[in-house]
Amino acid sequence: MRRLAPRPLRLALDAALPAAAPAGLLPRVQTAWPEVAGPAVAAEAQPVSEREGVVTVACRAAVWAQELELLGGDLAGRLNARLEGPPEGGPVTGLRFVVRSP
């Protein structure tokens, strides 16, 4: 019997990863966040929880929380567009910004 050459692990992972991804809105938001928020904001603020469509984003400083509060509507719309939902009334109904404790 002739043995075939090993196949790249990448092929197996590409097939398995979509099924292994956690279900729910928060993992989808966490995956999309760096692209939607941009690298500077993503380095300072991360989505940490979700309840009934409202995503809580933990910020490193109060200044970031204040700034992002002003941009919350725009960020929620961009998240909904990235998550393939309508910008208004999509899966993300709001964003809540809190300061992460040290």
Secondary structure, 3 states (H helix, E strand, C coil): CCCCCCCCHHHHHHHHHHHHCCCCHHHHHHHHHHHHHCHHHHHHEEEEEEECCEEEEEECCHHHHHHHHHCHHHHHHHHHHHCCCCCCCCCCCEEEEEECCC
